[in-house]
Amino acid sequence: MSSYLLIDGRPTNSHQFPLKALKSFTTVEKVVETVSREFECDAELIMRKGGKKNLPRDMAIYLARDLTGETTVMPGKKFGNILGATMSQRYIAFEEQMNKTKRINRQMVRIRKKILDN
């Protein structure tokens, strides 16, 4: 006999916890605010569409995709109405950059902790 728990108001098999139910979620606005404070830049710079090599924007896109629990479409609308596919491309590119650069990785971990601790 399987046991069930209520997660988000739905019965869920206790042996198969959905990852979404176990994650802490935040908003795109909170991610942008925290990233802008860390980089000492205006949130508008992060939200503005376009511009290459915008590390604060790329980090905010990465964290928003990870921490909001939303599909790539909804955060994309908040980042200058960019497509979900573009969000995924920026996510993958930032992840590669983070894996190559320890400083960026440490900075992302620090920002993620600030977001989740608040």
C-alpha positions in Angstrom: 0.0 0.0 0.0 1.4 3.4 -1.0 1.2 6.4 1.3 0.3 9.8 0.0 1.1 13.3 1.1 -0.7 16.5 0.1 1.7 18.8 -1.8 0.2 21.9 -3.3 -3.2 20.6 -2.5 -2.7 17.4 -4.6 -2.1 13.9 -3.4 1.5 12.9 -4.1 3.2 9.5 -3.7 5.6 9.9 -0.8 8.2 7.9 -2.6 8.3 10.3 -5.6 8.5 13.9 -4.3 8.4 16.3 -7.2 11.4 18.6 -7.2 9.2 21.6 -7.6 7.4 20.8 -4.3 10.7 20.6 -2.4 12.3 23.8 -3.8 12.0 27.2 -2.3 10.6 29.7 -4.7 11.1 33.4 -5.2 10.1 36.1 -7.6 12.0 37.5 -10.6 11.9 40.9 -8.9 13.6 39.6 -5.8 16.3 38.0 -7.9 16.9 41.2 -9.9 17.0 43.3 -6.7 19.5 41.0 -5.1 21.7 40.7 -8.2 21.6 44.5 -8.7 22.7 45.1 -5.1 25.6 42.6 -5.5 26.9 44.2 -8.7 26.1 47.7 -7.5 24.1 48.4 -10.7 20.7 49.7 -11.6 18.0 47.0 -11.9 17.0 48.6 -15.2 20.4 47.5 -16.6 19.5 43.9 -15.7 16.0 44.0 -17.1 16.9 45.8 -20.4 16.8 43.6 -23.5 20.0 43.4 -25.6 23.6 44.2 -24.8 26.2 41.5 -24.9 28.5 40.5 -22.0 26.0 41.7 -19.4 27.1 39.5 -16.5 24.5 40.8 -14.0 21.7 40.1 -16.5 23.0 36.6 -17.3 23.3 35.8 -13.6 19.8 37.1 -12.9 18.4 35.0 -15.8 20.2 31.9 -14.5 18.9 32.4 -11.0 15.4 33.4 -12.1 15.1 30.2 -14.1 16.4 28.1 -11.2 14.6 29.8 -8.3 11.2 31.0 -9.5 9.6 27.7 -10.3 8.2 29.2 -13.5 8.7 28.1 -17.0 11.2 30.1 -19.1 8.3 32.0 -20.8 7.1 34.0 -17.7 10.5 35.2 -16.5 11.4 35.9 -20.2 8.5 38.4 -20.3 10.0 40.2 -17.3 13.5 40.3 -18.9 12.4 42.5 -21.8 9.9 40.1 -23.3 12.6 37.7 -24.5 11.5 34.2 -25.8 11.7 31.1 -23.6 14.3 29.6 -26.0 16.5 32.7 -25.5 16.2 32.3 -21.7 17.4 28.7 -22.1 20.3 29.7 -24.3 21.4 32.4 -21.8 21.0 29.9 -19.0 23.2 27.3 -20.7 25.8 29.9 -21.7 26.0 31.3 -18.2 26.3 27.8 -16.7 29.3 27.1 -19.0 30.9 30.4 -18.1 30.3 29.6 -14.4 31.9 26.2 -14.7 35.0 27.8 -16.3 35.4 30.7 -13.8 35.5 30.0 -10.1 35.0 33.6 -9.2 31.6 33.8 -11.0 30.6 30.5 -9.5 31.4 31.7 -6.0 29.5 35.0 -6.7 26.4 33.1 -8.0 26.4 30.8 -4.9 26.6 33.9 -2.6 23.7 35.6 -4.4 21.6 32.4 -4.4 22.2 32.1 -0.6 21.1 35.7 -0.1 17.9 35.2 -2.1 17.0 32.0 -0.3 17.8 33.3 3.2 15.5 36.3 2.9 
